[in-house]
Amino acid sequence: MTLGIVMLCHTALDRAAQVARHWAVAGCPVVLHVDAKVPAAEFGQLQTALADLTKIRFSRRFACEWGTWSLVEASQIAATAMLSEFPEVRHVYLTSGSCLPLRPVAELRAYLDSHPRTDFIESVMAGDVGWTVGGLDLERFTLRFPFSWRRQRKLFDAYVTVQRKLGIRRRIPAGITPHLGSQWWCLTRQSLSAVLESPDRAKYDDYFKRVWIPDESYFQTLIRLVSAKLESRSLTLAKFDVQGRPHIFYDDHRQLLRRSECFVARKIWPHAEGLYDSFLAQTPPRDVQPDPNPTGIDRLFSAAKDRRLAGRTGLYMQSRFPHASHGGDTCAAPYSVLAGFSALFENFADWLSRTSATKVHGHLFAPDRVEFAGNETVYAGGLSDNARHRDYNPRSFLTSLIWNTRGEHQSFQFAPADAQPIASFIAQDPNARVSLISGAFLVPLFQSNRNFGEIRAEAARLQKIEGEFLSLLRGPKTRARVRIWTLAEFIESPMAALQSLVSDIAPRSEMRVTEVPKLVDLQGFDQFLQNLRNQGMQLTLLGDLSAESGNAPRDQQPNRPYVVR
Amino acid sequence: MKLDHAFAIGELPTKERNWPAMWRAYRQRTRRRHLLLRAIRHRRELTPVANRTGAIRKTDILCLMTVRNEALRLPHFLDHHRRLGVDHFLVIDNDSSDGTDLLLRDEVDVSVWRTAASYKASRFGMDWLTWLQIRHAHGHWCLTLDADEILIYPYWETRDLRALTDRLDQLGREAFGALTVDMYPAGPVSASGFRQGDDPLQSLDWFDGGNYSVQVQPKLRNLWIQGGARGRVFFSDEPRKAPTLNKIPLVRWSRRYAYLNSTHSLLPARLNEVYDVTGGESLSGVLLHTKFLPTITERSLEERQRGEHFANGAQYAAYYERLMNNPTLHCRTSTRFRGWRQMEAMGLMSRGGWL
């Protein structure tokens, strides 16, 4: 009772020879199918290299093309040769020239001996599989595919579309249910010969000749008719990337492959010297022989797929620069944009930083320099505080800052006096948390020691800018989370607003705001506003401030609005 | 926001297929053929010193470069890229006087040409390189580097260029992008003791991890990345002039291709799209830039005097001035180099879906 290996080879024949020798020396008969496209000289070399081994045969050669019937034909011929030439063979294992046995052959034999009647072949109902590339699963069996997917992709796609539109379908032969699965199987003599010697074989062959990628469905479907005991999984570890190309294993995968405890892996890079050396070394079988367990590898591969397809959100670099519609309009993590707070409170950034235990910057977009937290001149990742540098590409500046500090919530002050080009990006960034007190920009003007004419002009300018920012935030494209208070509303109940701000920044902390930032002295602010109005300015963003504060003069109760309960 | 010069983050439009686009494609074709003609005209400036190109086999990976007085860096450069699997180096020696030619002449896998002609007039060496590419690189994977660039990419220690290019072939990609990262010492640039043959990364082991400005140039749709240590220290006031850092050093070459502007971009323009636009990441590498060895100060003096390095040398007077004054590039937020996995995690390069 033994195991026979069928190898389908088309490139790297020296590696195929090495692996074939490994199997043969361990006592497994090997039948090699070499692609007819391989030049005669190379084939001759392979034959010579294996000439000293008695258990090696070469089957009739077909020219194989990916996704076509020729691959099934090659497996049929080679498997038939195996069954007739080596009557002692009980399990036939189909492998490729770039497969590598990962465990001692004796362990595989022992495993098969403990499952003497079992066919190991992945065989999944065609409608149920989720992994087919291009979305063709059941349609592989019902459409016609006269064009090569690799060489005539447009014709291939067009012909599929036409057939779908016209509703043309092939009839699936009675009695079979389409199944799909990995093409690398290990079948018992009984099952395999039942498939190959079936009285209906000519009928099935005719049908499968026009199925797309029949090597993933011929045996997988027909085995269901004959198998006594079937385990729907492949003993070969074979992984595919998002485009359906086989993943390749390199020297640095040695530990990974070893830990997987799989018997055979595909596909091995032909120059992976280390893998061939270590896995083809003759090692004795171990006492404890674990079952194959590729979950670790599965996890890694799905992470790699994710990296390739989804990438890292908020990273803009040399090989990732997405369209806005594909996540090209966001930073890596949530961040807070605080407008108006630093005008109303003294040392607001310090206070917020202490209260929320996060980084709070000053005005990152201040016109003269970048006000990083702690007054740094160069910040995370080497970001310069130079305003020109920032203004050259403000989006890169902001996305870099948030990327460089991921894991640590960032907040910064933003005011109408700051460089505004970043505003549209902030407004449409779903990671932005904008909290804005409209009209607060008037407070620094009120405190400033400038001529009133200048103040009047500046107030008008800033009001216009803030108005634009507000309409941006209220616009249809805005995806930032926005909270807006008028100055009047805010002064009405500042504690609630501050509390919501803090819990927004540090959501997990149960912190209640106890320490209160100091409101700037607003004595005389009413008169200041009245003066602006008297100069002909219409104050539109303040809310209903004057009426209320007129009733309760601020000089008597300077700290009234935010009493801590 | 409107950047007048390029597509900013979030503004990359979808590719158009209309008359203006076709006209632009036609203009680029004319431009490319003009560049190829230039290269053919400049071929006479090259005199072979050691021509071993007969030994190049069909599947060899080539490395092309123009050098001038690089005897200090070359031994390590050759070691590193040999280890990566470069089969043959094709080097143009632009009038070196420090023994560079002697050093290269006897290497069995190096072919050397010499020229005393103007670097600037040859499009900063690109005309010469293009000629060698037409002549020898057709069909090969071809690495075009400067002597102060060290290519690394995901898994480079265990997977050589053959593995990388097989992977690119498998993905159907013809070009591979790499970001230039300025490497610098912990103190002033002249402080490190560097001798010929040393690994420059022993002393230049710091870099800027996250201050790169990224945008896309509309015409060729190539990336335009600036920043890094040079951007931060020398070009903070004029960031637009800061050196371009994105390169496309590895290309499966065709004799019809031509680099346009150093190796930052090339024609045909489709080769410039080494970045993913659908949110995913594609495979990319890093060129560790070893410009800031102690010799930088004297070199800058010489370069400024020769005026062969920038189209408009006068603009860069201040830059050279500061380079000559033994600057310190290291700052509080510099990052110490620990290998490709670190740079991959920081997002300076990406393994894409390569596992």
HADDOCK unambig.tbl for C-alpha pairs under 7 A between the chains (distance, minus, plus):
assign (segid A and resid 251 and name CA) (segid B and resid 158 and name CA) 6.60 0.50 0.50
assign (segid A and resid 252 and name CA) (segid B and resid 158 and name CA) 6.19 0.50 0.50
assign (segid A and resid 304 and name CA) (segid B and resid 353 and name CA) 4.72 0.50 0.50
assign (segid A and resid 304 and name CA) (segid B and resid 354 and name CA) 6.70 0.50 0.50
assign (segid A and resid 304 and name CA) (segid B and resid 355 and name CA) 6.33 0.50 0.50
assign (segid A and resid 305 and name CA) (segid B and resid 353 and name CA) 5.50 0.50 0.50
assign (segid A and resid 307 and name CA) (segid B and resid 280 and name CA) 6.38 0.50 0.50
assign (segid A and resid 307 and name CA) (segid B and resid 281 and name CA) 6.32 0.50 0.50
assign (segid A and resid 307 and name CA) (segid B and resid 352 and name CA) 5.95 0.50 0.50
assign (segid A and resid 307 and name CA) (segid B and resid 353 and name CA) 5.96 0.50 0.50
assign (segid A and resid 308 and name CA) (segid B and resid 280 and name CA) 4.97 0.50 0.50
assign (segid A and resid 308 and name CA) (segid B and resid 281 and name CA) 5.03 0.50 0.50
assign (segid A and resid 308 and name CA) (segid B and resid 282 and name CA) 6.32 0.50 0.50
assign (segid A and resid 308 and name CA) (segid B and resid 352 and name CA) 4.67 0.50 0.50
assign (segid A and resid 308 and name CA) (segid B and resid 353 and name CA) 4.41 0.50 0.50
assign (segid A and resid 309 and name CA) (segid B and resid 279 and name CA) 6.81 0.50 0.50
assign (segid A and resid 309 and name CA) (segid B and resid 280 and name CA) 4.18 0.50 0.50
assign (segid A and resid 309 and name CA) (segid B and resid 281 and name CA) 6.78 0.50 0.50
assign (segid A and resid 310 and name CA) (segid B and resid 279 and name CA) 5.44 0.50 0.50
assign (segid A and resid 310 and name CA) (segid B and resid 280 and name CA) 4.40 0.50 0.50
assign (segid A and resid 311 and name CA) (segid B and resid 279 and name CA) 5.78 0.50 0.50
assign (segid A and resid 311 and name CA) (segid B and resid 280 and name CA) 4.10 0.50 0.50
assign (segid A and resid 311 and name CA) (segid B and resid 281 and name CA) 5.08 0.50 0.50
assign (segid A and resid 315 and name CA) (segid B and resid 347 and name CA) 6.90 0.50 0.50
assign (segid A and resid 316 and name CA) (segid B and resid 214 and name CA) 6.93 0.50 0.50
assign (segid A and resid 317 and name CA) (segid B and resid 214 and name CA) 6.63 0.50 0.50
assign (segid A and resid 317 and name CA) (segid B and resid 347 and name CA) 6.93 0.50 0.50
assign (segid A and resid 317 and name CA) (segid B and resid 348 and name CA) 6.65 0.50 0.50
assign (segid A and resid 318 and name CA) (segid B and resid 179 and name CA) 6.67 0.50 0.50
assign (segid A and resid 318 and name CA) (segid B and resid 246 and name CA) 6.83 0.50 0.50
assign (segid A and resid 318 and name CA) (segid B and resid 275 and name CA) 6.04 0.50 0.50
assign (segid A and resid 319 and name CA) (segid B and resid 274 and name CA) 6.03 0.50 0.50
assign (segid A and resid 319 and name CA) (segid B and resid 275 and name CA) 3.69 0.50 0.50
assign (segid A and resid 319 and name CA) (segid B and resid 276 and name CA) 5.72 0.50 0.50
assign (segid A and resid 319 and name CA) (segid B and resid 281 and name CA) 5.74 0.50 0.50
assign (segid A and resid 319 and name CA) (segid B and resid 282 and name CA) 5.33 0.50 0.50
assign (segid A and resid 319 and name CA) (segid B and resid 283 and name CA) 6.82 0.50 0.50
assign (segid A and resid 319 and name CA) (segid B and resid 284 and name CA) 6.19 0.50 0.50
assign (segid A and resid 320 and name CA) (segid B and resid 275 and name CA) 5.15 0.50 0.50
assign (segid A and resid 320 and name CA) (segid B and resid 276 and name CA) 4.93 0.50 0.50
assign (segid A and resid 320 and name CA) (segid B and resid 277 and name CA) 6.46 0.50 0.50
assign (segid A and resid 320 and name CA) (segid B and resid 279 and name CA) 6.66 0.50 0.50
assign (segid A and resid 320 and name CA) (segid B and resid 280 and name CA) 6.51 0.50 0.50
assign (segid A and resid 320 and name CA) (segid B and resid 281 and name CA) 5.07 0.50 0.50
assign (segid A and resid 320 and name CA) (segid B and resid 282 and name CA) 6.89 0.50 0.50
assign (segid A and resid 321 and name CA) (segid B and resid 275 and name CA) 6.29 0.50 0.50
assign (segid A and resid 321 and name CA) (segid B and resid 276 and name CA) 6.03 0.50 0.50
assign (segid A and resid 321 and name CA) (segid B and resid 277 and name CA) 5.27 0.50 0.50
assign (segid A and resid 322 and name CA) (segid B and resid 276 and name CA) 6.46 0.50 0.50
assign (segid A and resid 322 and name CA) (segid B and resid 277 and name CA) 3.84 0.50 0.50
assign (segid A and resid 322 and name CA) (segid B and resid 278 and name CA) 5.11 0.50 0.50
assign (segid A and resid 322 and name CA) (segid B and resid 279 and name CA) 4.80 0.50 0.50
assign (segid A and resid 323 and name CA) (segid B and resid 10 and name CA) 6.00 0.50 0.50
assign (segid A and resid 323 and name CA) (segid B and resid 11 and name CA) 6.88 0.50 0.50
assign (segid A and resid 323 and name CA) (segid B and resid 12 and name CA) 5.48 0.50 0.50
assign (segid A and resid 323 and name CA) (segid B and resid 13 and name CA) 6.98 0.50 0.50
assign (segid A and resid 323 and name CA) (segid B and resid 277 and name CA) 5.55 0.50 0.50
assign (segid A and resid 323 and name CA) (segid B and resid 278 and name CA) 6.31 0.50 0.50
assign (segid A and resid 324 and name CA) (segid B and resid 10 and name CA) 4.48 0.50 0.50
assign (segid A and resid 324 and name CA) (segid B and resid 11 and name CA) 6.46 0.50 0.50
assign (segid A and resid 326 and name CA) (segid B and resid 278 and name CA) 5.32 0.50 0.50
assign (segid A and resid 326 and name CA) (segid B and resid 279 and name CA) 5.30 0.50 0.50
assign (segid A and resid 327 and name CA) (segid B and resid 279 and name CA) 6.07 0.50 0.50
assign (segid A and resid 328 and name CA) (segid B and resid 9 and name CA) 6.47 0.50 0.50
assign (segid A and resid 328 and name CA) (segid B and resid 10 and name CA) 4.88 0.50 0.50
assign (segid A and resid 328 and name CA) (segid B and resid 279 and name CA) 6.94 0.50 0.50
assign (segid A and resid 329 and name CA) (segid B and resid 9 and name CA) 6.65 0.50 0.50
assign (segid A and resid 329 and name CA) (segid B and resid 10 and name CA) 4.60 0.50 0.50
assign (segid A and resid 378 and name CA) (segid B and resid 333 and name CA) 6.96 0.50 0.50
assign (segid A and resid 379 and name CA) (segid B and resid 333 and name CA) 6.30 0.50 0.50
assign (segid A and resid 380 and name CA) (segid B and resid 333 and name CA) 5.67 0.50 0.50
assign (segid A and resid 381 and name CA) (segid B and resid 208 and name CA) 5.79 0.50 0.50
assign (segid A and resid 381 and name CA) (segid B and resid 209 and name CA) 4.51 0.50 0.50
assign (segid A and resid 381 and name CA) (segid B and resid 210 and name CA) 4.09 0.50 0.50
assign (segid A and resid 381 and name CA) (segid B and resid 211 and name CA) 5.86 0.50 0.50
assign (segid A and resid 381 and name CA) (segid B and resid 333 and name CA) 5.86 0.50 0.50
assign (segid A and resid 381 and name CA) (segid B and resid 334 and name CA) 6.65 0.50 0.50
assign (segid A and resid 382 and name CA) (segid B and resid 208 and name CA) 5.45 0.50 0.50
assign (segid A and resid 382 and name CA) (segid B and resid 209 and name CA) 6.59 0.50 0.50
assign (segid A and resid 382 and name CA) (segid B and resid 210 and name CA) 6.19 0.50 0.50
assign (segid A and resid 382 and name CA) (segid B and resid 211 and name CA) 5.53 0.50 0.50
assign (segid A and resid 382 and name CA) (segid B and resid 333 and name CA) 5.49 0.50 0.50
assign (segid A and resid 382 and name CA) (segid B and resid 334 and name CA) 6.23 0.50 0.50
assign (segid A and resid 383 and name CA) (segid B and resid 211 and name CA) 5.03 0.50 0.50
assign (segid A and resid 384 and name CA) (segid B and resid 232 and name CA) 6.23 0.50 0.50
assign (segid A and resid 386 and name CA) (segid B and resid 236 and name CA) 6.31 0.50 0.50
assign (segid A and resid 388 and name CA) (segid B and resid 236 and name CA) 6.95 0.50 0.50
assign (segid A and resid 388 and name CA) (segid B and resid 237 and name CA) 5.87 0.50 0.50
assign (segid A and resid 389 and name CA) (segid B and resid 236 and name CA) 5.34 0.50 0.50
assign (segid A and resid 389 and name CA) (segid B and resid 237 and name CA) 6.39 0.50 0.50
assign (segid A and resid 389 and name CA) (segid B and resid 239 and name CA) 5.48 0.50 0.50
assign (segid A and resid 392 and name CA) (segid B and resid 239 and name CA) 6.55 0.50 0.50
assign (segid A and resid 393 and name CA) (segid B and resid 213 and name CA) 6.26 0.50 0.50
assign (segid A and resid 395 and name CA) (segid B and resid 9 and name CA) 6.31 0.50 0.50
assign (segid A and resid 396 and name CA) (segid B and resid 213 and name CA) 5.19 0.50 0.50
assign (segid A and resid 396 and name CA) (segid B and resid 214 and name CA) 6.21 0.50 0.50
assign (segid A and resid 400 and name CA) (segid B and resid 210 and name CA) 6.03 0.50 0.50
assign (segid A and resid 400 and name CA) (segid B and resid 211 and name CA) 6.45 0.50 0.50
assign (segid A and resid 404 and name CA) (segid B and resid 210 and name CA) 6.16 0.50 0.50
assign (segid A and resid 421 and name CA) (segid B and resid 1 and name CA) 5.03 0.50 0.50
assign (segid A and resid 422 and name CA) (segid B and resid 1 and name CA) 6.73 0.50 0.50
assign (segid A and resid 424 and name CA) (segid B and resid 1 and name CA) 6.72 0.50 0.50
